[in-house]
């Protein structure tokens, strides 16, 4: 039962991770430019910093779920 829950969490975080990475800025433009704001010299807007944080959290959860599933896997 716990493996099924971890698989669902793993798939959901994988989808979130793909979406968050695609929302990140390219060279010189990004999510803030899409909404009319400009990037300042301190590393971007609050929205981009929040996006960075969500991306890292998604990557950590995805990694932990994947390592757990690999640890639980036993060949038949």
Biopython code that builds the backbone (N, CA, C, O; Angstrom):
import numpy as np
from Bio.PDB.StructureBuilder import StructureBuilder

atoms = [
    (1, "UNK", "N", (0.818, -1.194, 0.000)),
    (1, "UNK", "CA", (0.000, 0.000, 0.000)),
    (1, "UNK", "C", (0.867, 1.265, 0.000)),
    (1, "UNK", "O", (0.595, 2.216, -0.734)),
    (2, "UNK", "N", (1.914, 1.262, 0.835)),
    (2, "UNK", "CA", (2.777, 2.439, 0.920)),
    (2, "UNK", "C", (3.524, 2.656, -0.396)),
    (2, "UNK", "O", (3.789, 3.793, -0.788)),
    (3, "UNK", "N", (3.860, 1.553, -1.077)),
    (3, "UNK", "CA", (4.556, 1.696, -2.365)),
    (3, "UNK", "C", (3.661, 2.373, -3.402)),
    (3, "UNK", "O", (4.143, 3.157, -4.218)),
    (4, "UNK", "N", (2.370, 2.077, -3.375)),
    (4, "UNK", "CA", (1.445, 2.709, -4.321)),
    (4, "UNK", "C", (1.350, 4.210, -4.065)),
    (4, "UNK", "O", (1.290, 5.001, -5.007)),
    (5, "UNK", "N", (1.335, 4.597, -2.809)),
    (5, "UNK", "CA", (1.283, 6.022, -2.475)),
    (5, "UNK", "C", (2.559, 6.721, -2.916)),
    (5, "UNK", "O", (2.514, 7.825, -3.459)),
    (6, "UNK", "N", (3.701, 6.073, -2.680)),
    (6, "UNK", "CA", (4.983, 6.669, -3.069)),
    (6, "UNK", "C", (5.087, 6.773, -4.593)),
    (6, "UNK", "O", (5.656, 7.738, -5.104)),
    (7, "UNK", "N", (4.552, 5.805, -5.317)),
    (7, "UNK", "CA", (4.562, 5.869, -6.783)),
    (7, "UNK", "C", (3.727, 7.042, -7.266)),
    (7, "UNK", "O", (4.133, 7.760, -8.180)),
    (8, "UNK", "N", (2.563, 7.243, -6.661)),
    (8, "UNK", "CA", (1.709, 8.375, -7.049)),
    (8, "UNK", "C", (2.414, 9.698, -6.756)),
    (8, "UNK", "O", (2.412, 10.599, -7.594)),
    (9, "UNK", "N", (3.015, 9.818, -5.574)),
    (9, "UNK", "CA", (3.746, 11.040, -5.226)),
    (9, "UNK", "C", (4.912, 11.247, -6.188)),
    (9, "UNK", "O", (5.185, 12.377, -6.591)),
    (10, "UNK", "N", (5.596, 10.179, -6.558)),
    (10, "UNK", "CA", (6.726, 10.257, -7.481)),
    (10, "UNK", "C", (6.283, 10.763, -8.856)),
    (10, "UNK", "O", (6.950, 11.610, -9.450)),
    (11, "UNK", "N", (5.182, 10.256, -9.352)),
    (11, "UNK", "CA", (4.692, 10.680, -10.670)),
    (11, "UNK", "C", (4.216, 12.133, -10.628)),
    (11, "UNK", "O", (4.487, 12.900, -11.551)),
    (12, "UNK", "N", (3.517, 12.508, -9.572)),
    (12, "UNK", "CA", (3.025, 13.884, -9.459)),
    (12, "UNK", "C", (4.190, 14.867, -9.354)),
    (12, "UNK", "O", (4.180, 15.912, -10.006)),
    (13, "UNK", "N", (5.192, 14.540, -8.541)),
    (13, "UNK", "CA", (6.339, 15.439, -8.430)),
    (13, "UNK", "C", (7.154, 15.486, -9.715)),
    (13, "UNK", "O", (7.766, 16.511, -10.017)),
    (14, "UNK", "N", (7.174, 14.400, -10.472)),
    (14, "UNK", "CA", (7.863, 14.423, -11.762)),
    (14, "UNK", "C", (7.180, 15.390, -12.725)),
    (14, "UNK", "O", (7.849, 16.126, -13.450)),
    (15, "UNK", "N", (5.856, 15.389, -12.730)),
    (15, "UNK", "CA", (5.109, 16.317, -13.586)),
    (15, "UNK", "C", (5.345, 17.760, -13.134)),
    (15, "UNK", "O", (5.581, 18.644, -13.958)),
    (16, "UNK", "N", (5.281, 17.994, -11.810)),
    (16, "UNK", "CA", (5.545, 19.337, -11.291)),
    (16, "UNK", "C", (6.955, 19.788, -11.633)),
    (16, "UNK", "O", (7.167, 20.949, -11.983)),
    (17, "UNK", "N", (7.919, 18.883, -11.535)),
    (17, "UNK", "CA", (9.308, 19.228, -11.823)),
    (17, "UNK", "C", (9.478, 19.634, -13.279)),
    (17, "UNK", "O", (10.191, 20.593, -13.575)),
    (18, "UNK", "N", (8.836, 18.922, -14.184)),
    (18, "UNK", "CA", (8.897, 19.279, -15.605)),
    (18, "UNK", "C", (8.280, 20.654, -15.833)),
    (18, "UNK", "O", (8.849, 21.476, -16.551)),
    (19, "UNK", "N", (7.129, 20.911, -15.233)),
    (19, "UNK", "CA", (6.453, 22.199, -15.402)),
    (19, "UNK", "C", (7.295, 23.330, -14.828)),
    (19, "UNK", "O", (7.443, 24.375, -15.462)),
    (20, "UNK", "N", (7.849, 23.132, -13.631)),
    (20, "UNK", "CA", (8.645, 24.187, -13.008)),
    (20, "UNK", "C", (9.908, 24.486, -13.797)),
    (20, "UNK", "O", (10.299, 25.647, -13.915)),
    (21, "UNK", "N", (10.550, 23.465, -14.335)),
    (21, "UNK", "CA", (11.759, 23.696, -15.136)),
    (21, "UNK", "C", (11.407, 24.439, -16.423)),
    (21, "UNK", "O", (12.159, 25.311, -16.859)),
    (22, "UNK", "N", (10.289, 24.107, -17.022)),
    (22, "UNK", "CA", (9.887, 24.805, -18.241)),
    (22, "UNK", "C", (9.499, 26.249, -17.975)),
    (22, "UNK", "O", (9.596, 27.079, -18.879)),
    (23, "UNK", "N", (9.065, 26.575, -16.771)),
    (23, "UNK", "CA", (8.711, 27.948, -16.431)),
    (23, "UNK", "C", (9.929, 28.819, -16.134)),
    (23, "UNK", "O", (9.821, 30.045, -16.110)),
    (24, "UNK", "N", (11.080, 28.199, -15.908)),
    (24, "UNK", "CA", (12.282, 28.975, -15.601)),
    (24, "UNK", "C", (12.707, 29.828, -16.777)),
    (24, "UNK", "O", (12.355, 29.573, -17.928)),
    (25, "UNK", "N", (13.475, 30.847, -16.447)),
    (25, "UNK", "CA", (13.906, 31.794, -17.470)),
    (25, "UNK", "C", (15.016, 31.215, -18.325)),
    (25, "UNK", "O", (15.816, 30.389, -17.885)),
    (26, "UNK", "N", (15.031, 31.673, -19.539)),
    (26, "UNK", "CA", (16.119, 31.337, -20.440)),
    (26, "UNK", "C", (17.219, 32.355, -20.284)),
    (26, "UNK", "O", (17.440, 32.865, -19.186)),
    (27, "UNK", "N", (17.905, 32.658, -21.349)),
    (27, "UNK", "CA", (18.985, 33.640, -21.289)),
    (27, "UNK", "C", (18.400, 35.037, -21.402)),
    (27, "UNK", "O", (17.982, 35.454, -22.482)),
    (28, "UNK", "N", (18.371, 35.750, -20.305)),
    (28, "UNK", "CA", (17.950, 37.143, -20.314)),
    (28, "UNK", "C", (16.466, 37.384, -20.199)),
    (28, "UNK", "O", (16.062, 38.531, -20.004)),
    (29, "UNK", "N", (15.645, 36.389, -20.305)),
    (29, "UNK", "CA", (14.208, 36.590, -20.150)),
    (29, "UNK", "C", (13.668, 35.482, -19.272)),
    (29, "UNK", "O", (14.294, 34.434, -19.111)),
    (30, "UNK", "N", (12.518, 35.723, -18.719)),
    (30, "UNK", "CA", (11.984, 34.700, -17.844)),
    (30, "UNK", "C", (10.538, 34.946, -17.494)),
    (30, "UNK", "O", (9.808, 35.646, -18.194)),
    (31, "UNK", "N", (10.159, 34.360, -16.410)),
    (31, "UNK", "CA", (8.778, 34.427, -15.962)),
    (31, "UNK", "C", (8.386, 35.856, -15.606)),
    (31, "UNK", "O", (7.244, 36.259, -15.824)),
    (32, "UNK", "N", (9.324, 36.623, -15.062)),
    (32, "UNK", "CA", (8.994, 37.999, -14.696)),
    (32, "UNK", "C", (8.754, 38.857, -15.929)),
    (32, "UNK", "O", (7.907, 39.749, -15.893)),
    (33, "UNK", "N", (9.467, 38.615, -17.006)),
    (33, "UNK", "CA", (9.245, 39.371, -18.237)),
    (33, "UNK", "C", (7.891, 39.064, -18.856)),
    (33, "UNK", "O", (7.302, 39.912, -19.525)),
    (34, "UNK", "N", (7.403, 37.863, -18.636)),
    (34, "UNK", "CA", (6.113, 37.476, -19.176)),
    (34, "UNK", "C", (4.993, 38.316, -18.560)),
    (34, "UNK", "O", (3.995, 38.614, -19.217)),
    (35, "UNK", "N", (5.171, 38.695, -17.285)),
    (35, "UNK", "CA", (4.147, 39.456, -16.590)),
    (35, "UNK", "C", (4.467, 40.943, -16.505)),
    (35, "UNK", "O", (3.821, 41.670, -15.751)),
    (36, "UNK", "N", (5.447, 41.400, -17.262)),
    (36, "UNK", "CA", (5.713, 42.825, -17.355)),
    (36, "UNK", "C", (6.764, 43.349, -16.416)),
    (36, "UNK", "O", (7.060, 44.543, -16.456)),
    (37, "UNK", "N", (7.339, 42.535, -15.582)),
    (37, "UNK", "CA", (8.380, 42.991, -14.671)),
    (37, "UNK", "C", (9.745, 42.743, -15.261)),
    (37, "UNK", "O", (9.905, 41.907, -16.151)),
    (38, "UNK", "N", (10.721, 43.461, -14.771)),
    (38, "UNK", "CA", (12.085, 43.263, -15.227)),
    (38, "UNK", "C", (12.926, 42.647, -14.133)),
    (38, "UNK", "O", (12.615, 42.786, -12.950)),
    (39, "UNK", "N", (13.983, 41.972, -14.517)),
    (39, "UNK", "CA", (14.881, 41.371, -13.538)),
    (39, "UNK", "C", (15.862, 42.422, -13.046)),
    (39, "UNK", "O", (16.437, 43.170, -13.837)),
    (40, "UNK", "N", (16.046, 42.471, -11.744)),
    (40, "UNK", "CA", (17.009, 43.409, -11.211)),
    (40, "UNK", "C", (18.327, 42.698, -10.934)),
    (40, "UNK", "O", (18.437, 41.495, -11.170)),
    (41, "UNK", "N", (19.304, 43.405, -10.451)),
    (41, "UNK", "CA", (20.630, 42.842, -10.262)),
    (41, "UNK", "C", (20.730, 41.910, -9.072)),
    (41, "UNK", "O", (21.732, 41.208, -8.939)),
    (42, "UNK", "N", (19.752, 41.874, -8.216)),
    (42, "UNK", "CA", (19.826, 41.035, -7.022)),
    (42, "UNK", "C", (19.395, 39.602, -7.282)),
    (42, "UNK", "O", (19.233, 38.848, -6.323)),
    (43, "UNK", "N", (19.205, 39.195, -8.502)),
    (43, "UNK", "CA", (18.907, 37.802, -8.794)),
    (43, "UNK", "C", (17.487, 37.530, -9.235)),
    (43, "UNK", "O", (17.073, 36.371, -9.238)),
    (44, "UNK", "N", (16.736, 38.518, -9.601)),
    (44, "UNK", "CA", (15.402, 38.275, -10.104)),
    (44, "UNK", "C", (14.329, 38.745, -9.152)),
    (44, "UNK", "O", (14.610, 39.341, -8.112)),
    (45, "UNK", "N", (13.112, 38.472, -9.520)),
    (45, "UNK", "CA", (11.966, 38.916, -8.735)),
    (45, "UNK", "C", (11.609, 37.869, -7.689)),
    (45, "UNK", "O", (12.160, 36.769, -7.665)),
    (46, "UNK", "N", (10.685, 38.238, -6.840)),
    (46, "UNK", "CA", (10.203, 37.315, -5.819)),
    (46, "UNK", "C", (9.524, 36.105, -6.422)),
    (46, "UNK", "O", (9.583, 35.006, -5.870)),
    (47, "UNK", "N", (8.878, 36.312, -7.562)),
    (47, "UNK", "CA", (8.216, 35.200, -8.237)),
    (47, "UNK", "C", (9.226, 34.172, -8.726)),
    (47, "UNK", "O", (8.992, 32.969, -8.616)),
    (48, "UNK", "N", (10.342, 34.635, -9.264)),
    (48, "UNK", "CA", (11.366, 33.696, -9.734)),
    (48, "UNK", "C", (12.052, 32.994, -8.577)),
    (48, "UNK", "O", (12.409, 31.821, -8.686)),
    (49, "UNK", "N", (12.241, 33.704, -7.460)),
    (49, "UNK", "CA", (12.839, 33.064, -6.287)),
    (49, "UNK", "C", (11.918, 31.987, -5.736)),
    (49, "UNK", "O", (12.379, 30.924, -5.321)),
    (50, "UNK", "N", (10.617, 32.259, -5.732)),
    (50, "UNK", "CA", (9.645, 31.259, -5.287)),
    (50, "UNK", "C", (9.626, 30.065, -6.247)),
    (50, "UNK", "O", (9.503, 28.920, -5.814)),
    (51, "UNK", "N", (9.747, 30.330, -7.523)),
    (51, "UNK", "CA", (9.803, 29.249, -8.507)),
    (51, "UNK", "C", (11.057, 28.397, -8.309)),
    (51, "UNK", "O", (11.001, 27.173, -8.422)),
    (52, "UNK", "N", (12.181, 29.039, -8.014)),
    (52, "UNK", "CA", (13.406, 28.296, -7.716)),
    (52, "UNK", "C", (13.215, 27.388, -6.513)),
    (52, "UNK", "O", (13.614, 26.224, -6.532)),
    (53, "UNK", "N", (12.606, 27.925, -5.469)),
    (53, "UNK", "CA", (12.383, 27.153, -4.246)),
    (53, "UNK", "C", (11.461, 25.965, -4.514)),
    (53, "UNK", "O", (11.723, 24.863, -4.032)),
    (54, "UNK", "N", (10.391, 26.172, -5.273)),
    (54, "UNK", "CA", (9.464, 25.075, -5.581)),
    (54, "UNK", "C", (10.137, 24.013, -6.443)),
    (54, "UNK", "O", (9.859, 22.823, -6.297)),
    (55, "UNK", "N", (11.022, 24.440, -7.341)),
    (55, "UNK", "CA", (11.745, 23.495, -8.180)),
    (55, "UNK", "C", (12.667, 22.625, -7.336)),
    (55, "UNK", "O", (12.728, 21.411, -7.533)),
    (56, "UNK", "N", (13.378, 23.233, -6.407)),
    (56, "UNK", "CA", (14.286, 22.471, -5.546)),
    (56, "UNK", "C", (13.512, 21.511, -4.657)),
    (56, "UNK", "O", (13.920, 20.362, -4.488)),
    (57, "UNK", "N", (12.410, 21.960, -4.089)),
    (57, "UNK", "CA", (11.599, 21.085, -3.237)),
    (57, "UNK", "C", (11.053, 19.914, -4.045)),
    (57, "UNK", "O", (11.060, 18.778, -3.571)),
    (58, "UNK", "N", (10.582, 20.178, -5.256)),
    (58, "UNK", "CA", (10.076, 19.098, -6.108)),
    (58, "UNK", "C", (11.175, 18.105, -6.454)),
    (58, "UNK", "O", (10.945, 16.896, -6.471)),
    (59, "UNK", "N", (12.366, 18.618, -6.728)),
    (59, "UNK", "CA", (13.481, 17.734, -7.074)),
    (59, "UNK", "C", (13.885, 16.861, -5.885)),
    (59, "UNK", "O", (14.195, 15.683, -6.060)),
    (60, "UNK", "N", (13.882, 17.430, -4.683)),
    (60, "UNK", "CA", (14.241, 16.654, -3.491)),
    (60, "UNK", "C", (13.195, 15.571, -3.213)),
    (60, "UNK", "O", (13.545, 14.425, -2.932)),
    (61, "UNK", "N", (11.919, 15.934, -3.290)),
    (61, "UNK", "CA", (10.857, 14.944, -3.058)),
    (61, "UNK", "C", (10.899, 13.849, -4.122)),
    (61, "UNK", "O", (10.743, 12.669, -3.809)),
    (62, "UNK", "N", (11.110, 14.238, -5.374)),
    (62, "UNK", "CA", (11.216, 13.251, -6.456)),
    (62, "UNK", "C", (12.397, 12.314, -6.223)),
    (62, "UNK", "O", (12.275, 11.101, -6.394)),
    (63, "UNK", "N", (13.532, 12.876, -5.836)),
    (63, "UNK", "CA", (14.711, 12.048, -5.584)),
    (63, "UNK", "C", (14.503, 11.090, -4.430)),
    (63, "UNK", "O", (14.871, 9.919, -4.521)),
    (64, "UNK", "N", (13.915, 11.575, -3.339)),
    (64, "UNK", "CA", (13.674, 10.709, -2.188)),
    (64, "UNK", "C", (12.695, 9.585, -2.520)),
    (64, "UNK", "O", (12.901, 8.438, -2.123)),
    (65, "UNK", "N", (11.636, 9.916, -3.246)),
    (65, "UNK", "CA", (10.669, 8.876, -3.645)),
    (65, "UNK", "C", (11.314, 7.845, -4.558)),
    (65, "UNK", "O", (11.075, 6.645, -4.417)),
    (66, "UNK", "N", (12.125, 8.313, -5.486)),
    (66, "UNK", "CA", (12.780, 7.400, -6.417)),
    (66, "UNK", "C", (13.772, 6.493, -5.690)),
    (66, "UNK", "O", (13.829, 5.294, -5.963)),
    (67, "UNK", "N", (14.550, 7.056, -4.771)),
    (67, "UNK", "CA", (15.483, 6.227, -3.998)),
    (67, "UNK", "C", (14.747, 5.231, -3.121)),
    (67, "UNK", "O", (15.191, 4.092, -2.978)),
    (68, "UNK", "N", (13.636, 5.635, -2.533)),
    (68, "UNK", "CA", (12.851, 4.713, -1.724)),
    (68, "UNK", "C", (12.314, 3.556, -2.566)),
    (68, "UNK", "O", (12.383, 2.396, -2.161)),
    (69, "UNK", "N", (11.780, 3.888, -3.738)),
    (69, "UNK", "CA", (11.239, 2.830, -4.602)),
    (69, "UNK", "C", (12.338, 1.900, -5.098)),
    (69, "UNK", "O", (12.118, 0.695, -5.224)),
    (70, "UNK", "N", (13.512, 2.443, -5.380)),
    (70, "UNK", "CA", (14.632, 1.596, -5.800)),
    (70, "UNK", "C", (15.093, 0.702, -4.657)),
    (70, "UNK", "O", (15.483, -0.442, -4.887)),
    (71, "UNK", "N", (15.052, 1.208, -3.429)),
    (71, "UNK", "CA", (15.453, 0.430, -2.265)),
    (71, "UNK", "C", (14.442, -0.679, -1.979)),
    (71, "UNK", "O", (14.822, -1.766, -1.544)),
    (72, "UNK", "N", (13.165, -0.413, -2.218)),
    (72, "UNK", "CA", (12.110, -1.392, -1.957)),
    (72, "UNK", "C", (11.975, -2.437, -3.057)),
    (72, "UNK", "O", (11.382, -3.492, -2.832)),
    (73, "UNK", "N", (12.509, -2.168, -4.229)),
    (73, "UNK", "CA", (12.334, -3.061, -5.369)),
    (73, "UNK", "C", (13.089, -4.354, -5.150)),
    (73, "UNK", "O", (14.269, -4.352, -4.799)),
    (74, "UNK", "N", (12.406, -5.439, -5.359)),
    (74, "UNK", "CA", (13.025, -6.762, -5.268)),
    (74, "UNK", "C", (12.668, -7.544, -6.514)),
    (74, "UNK", "O", (11.494, -7.663, -6.865)),
    (75, "UNK", "N", (13.670, -8.076, -7.181)),
    (75, "UNK", "CA", (13.350, -8.840, -8.405)),
    (75, "UNK", "C", (12.537, -10.093, -8.064)),
    (75, "UNK", "O", (12.754, -10.738, -7.038)),
    (76, "UNK", "N", (11.616, -10.408, -8.937)),
    (76, "UNK", "CA", (10.731, -11.564, -8.707)),
    (76, "UNK", "C", (11.388, -12.852, -9.059)),
    (76, "UNK", "O", (10.778, -13.913, -8.923)),
]
sb = StructureBuilder()
sb.init_structure("model")
sb.init_model(0)
sb.init_chain("A")
sb.init_seg("    ")
for serial, (resi, resn, name, xyz) in enumerate(atoms, 1):
    if name == "N":
        sb.init_residue(resn, " ", resi, " ")
    sb.init_atom(name, np.array(xyz, "f"), 0.0, 1.0, " ", f" {name:<3s}", serial, name[0])
structure = sb.get_structure()
